[in-house]
Amino acid sequence: MKELEGLTAKIIKLLENDAGQPVKDLDKKLSANRIFLAGHLKALENQGHVKSKRVRPAKVHFGVKEKEV
C-alpha cells in the first residue's frame, strides 16, 4: 500500500486503533465536516482502505489491514 497522507492517514489510524466508529464520532475527533467526511470515507472504501457496515441507523467504519487489500 502506498504511503497515505493528511486526513486519509488520520482516518485510517483512528480506525485501526478503534474500529467500528460512525461518521459522527470521527467528525468530532477530526474536526471535519460530517458530509465531507462521509464522502471521503466512501471514496476510501471504494479504494479498499476502509470497510463499512450498517448497524441500525448508523454506518460504522473499520480499517482494512494490508493483507486484506
N, C-alpha and C positions, 0 to 999 in steps of 0.2 A: 504494500500500500504506500503510495507516495506521501510525503510529509504534508500534513494538514496545518493550516494557519488560522489565526484570528478566531472569529466566532465559531467556526466549524470545529476547531480543535477544542475550544472551551466546552461546547455541547457534548462532544464525544467523551471528554474527560469526565464531565458531570455524570453522564450515563454509565460510564464504566464503574464509577465509584458508588453510584446509587441508581440502579436500574429501575425502570417502571415509573418514570416521572411524567406527569401530564404537562402540557404546554403551560398551564397557568403557574405551575411551580417553577418551571425552567425560566419563564419570563421574569419572575421576581429575582431569581438568582443571577440572571444575566443582564438585568435592566434593559431588556429588549421589548419591542412592540410585539404583542401576542400574535397578531395577524401575520406580521413579517416572519416571526419565529415559526409559526405553523407551516408556512410556505417553505421556509428553509429546511425544516425537518422533513417535509415531503420530498424535497429535492435530494436530501441526504439519504432518504430511504430508497429512492429510485436509483441512486448511485451505489447502494449496498453498504453504506456506512452505518446506518441505524435500522432497527426494525420497530414496528409499532403493533399494538394490539388494542382492540376496543374493549374497555372494561366499563360496563354500564354506559353512562353517557360520555365518559371521558375516553380519550385515546391516549394510552401511555406509550412511552418510547424506551427503547433498550439499545445499548451499544452492541455492535457486532464485532466479535473477535476476529482477528486477521485470518485465522484458519477457516472461518465460515464464509469469507468473501469469495 
